[in-house]
Amino acid sequence: MCNDGPMGLKDTLQEDLVAAMKAGDDVKKTTLRAVITAIKTASTAEGADEEISDDAVMKIIANQVKQRTEAAEIFAEAGESEREGIEVAEREVLQAYLPEQMSADELDAVVAQVIADGGYTTKKDMGTAIKEVMAKVGGQADGKAISGAVGKALS
């Protein structure tokens, strides 16, 4: 394979799709096609760069994971265990492309550090503190967990 530099996440997804097709892995194939479509949609959106960054791809994947988590919960509540299982399986395929998630204790430590460094003391500072924590942890924690940890620390 001839490549002009490091392979990006988008290329990895494409290669894994081809491998899934050859292996007959329908769950992985369907999931990766959906993500690749979402990436193409984002890269052709008005004002978007032609070449989408790995960070942007990770945000798309994280969003897809969130969608599947929510769908699995809805199907579980409705008693649709088969459809819930499909959503969970697709979510697991996607999570393999995201960085390892931080534990609650690790996140609390980052939040405490950001709050101490920024001198944040009240709920009014929450938005700014959340933005700083998100910048530090990247894709290692979801927005809901970060918001909860910052809210707890500032109460």
C-alpha positions in Angstrom: 0.0 0.0 0.0 1.4 3.4 -1.0 0.6 6.2 1.4 1.9 9.7 1.6 2.0 10.0 5.4 0.3 8.7 8.5 -3.1 7.1 7.9 -6.0 9.2 9.3 -8.9 7.9 11.2 -11.2 8.3 8.2 -8.8 6.0 6.2 -8.8 3.5 9.0 -12.6 3.4 9.0 -12.6 2.9 5.2 -10.1 0.0 5.4 -12.0 -1.6 8.3 -15.2 -1.4 6.2 -13.6 -3.3 3.4 -12.3 -5.9 5.8 -15.8 -6.2 7.4 -17.3 -6.7 3.9 -14.8 -9.4 3.1 -15.4 -11.1 6.4 -19.1 -10.9 6.1 -19.4 -9.0 9.4 -22.8 -7.3 8.8 -23.0 -5.4 12.1 -19.5 -3.8 11.6 -20.2 -3.2 7.9 -23.6 -1.4 8.5 -22.1 0.6 11.4 -19.0 1.8 9.5 -21.1 2.7 6.4 -23.3 4.9 8.6 -20.3 6.6 10.2 -18.5 7.1 6.8 -21.7 8.6 5.4 -21.9 11.0 8.4 -18.3 12.0 7.9 -18.9 12.6 4.1 -22.0 14.7 5.0 -19.9 16.8 7.5 -17.0 17.3 5.1 -19.4 18.5 2.3 -21.3 20.8 4.6 -21.1 24.5 3.6 -17.9 26.1 5.0 -16.3 22.7 5.8 -12.8 21.9 4.9 -12.4 19.4 2.1 -10.3 17.2 4.3 -11.9 16.6 7.7 -9.6 16.3 10.8 -9.3 13.3 13.0 -10.7 15.4 15.9 -13.8 16.1 13.8 -14.1 12.4 12.9 -13.9 11.5 16.6 -16.6 13.9 17.4 -18.8 12.4 14.7 -18.1 8.9 16.1 -18.8 10.0 19.7 -22.1 11.5 18.5 -23.0 8.2 16.8 -22.1 6.3 20.0 -24.4 8.7 21.9 -27.2 8.1 19.4 -26.9 4.3 19.7 -26.8 4.5 23.5 -30.0 6.6 23.5 -31.7 4.3 21.0 -30.7 1.2 23.0 -32.3 2.7 26.1 -35.5 3.5 24.2 -35.7 0.0 22.8 -35.0 -1.5 26.3 -37.8 0.5 27.8 -40.1 -0.7 25.0 -39.2 -4.3 25.5 -37.6 -4.6 22.1 -34.5 -6.6 23.2 -33.5 -7.6 19.7 -33.3 -4.0 18.4 -31.6 -3.0 21.7 -29.0 -5.7 21.1 -28.3 -4.3 17.6 -27.8 -0.8 18.9 -25.5 -2.0 21.6 -23.5 -4.1 19.1 -23.1 -1.1 16.8 -22.1 1.1 19.8 -19.4 -1.4 20.7 -18.0 -1.3 17.1 -17.8 2.5 17.3 -16.3 2.7 20.8 -13.2 0.8 19.5 -12.3 4.0 17.5 -12.6 6.4 20.4 -9.9 7.0 23.1 -10.3 5.0 26.4 -12.8 6.8 28.6 -11.7 8.4 31.9 -12.9 7.0 35.2 -15.0 9.2 37.3 -12.1 9.7 39.7 -9.8 10.8 36.9 -12.4 13.2 35.6 -12.9 14.6 39.1 -9.2 15.2 39.4 -9.1 17.1 36.1 -12.1 19.2 37.1 -10.6 20.0 40.5 -7.4 21.1 38.8 -9.2 23.3 36.2 -11.4 24.9 39.0 -8.3 25.6 41.2 -6.2 27.0 38.3 -9.1 29.1 37.0 -10.2 30.3 40.4 -13.8 29.3 39.7 -16.1 29.3 42.7 -19.8 29.7 41.7 -22.3 28.1 39.3 -21.8 31.3 37.1 -18.4 29.9 36.2 -19.7 26.6 35.1 -19.8 27.2 31.4 -16.2 28.4 31.3 -15.0 25.6 33.5 -16.8 23.0 31.4 -15.1 24.3 28.2 -11.7 24.2 29.8 -12.3 20.6 31.1 -13.5 19.5 27.7 -10.4 21.0 26.1 -8.2 19.0 28.5 -9.9 15.7 28.4 -10.7 15.6 24.6 -12.8 12.6 23.8 -12.0 10.8 27.0 -15.2 11.9 28.7 -18.6 12.8 27.4 -20.2 16.2 27.9 -22.9 14.9 30.3 -20.2 13.4 32.6 -18.1 16.6 32.5 -21.1 18.8 33.2 -22.1 16.7 36.2 -18.6 16.7 37.6 -18.2 20.4 37.2 -21.6 21.1 38.7 -20.8 18.8 41.7 -17.4 20.5 42.2 -18.9 24.1 42.1 -21.9 23.4 44.4 
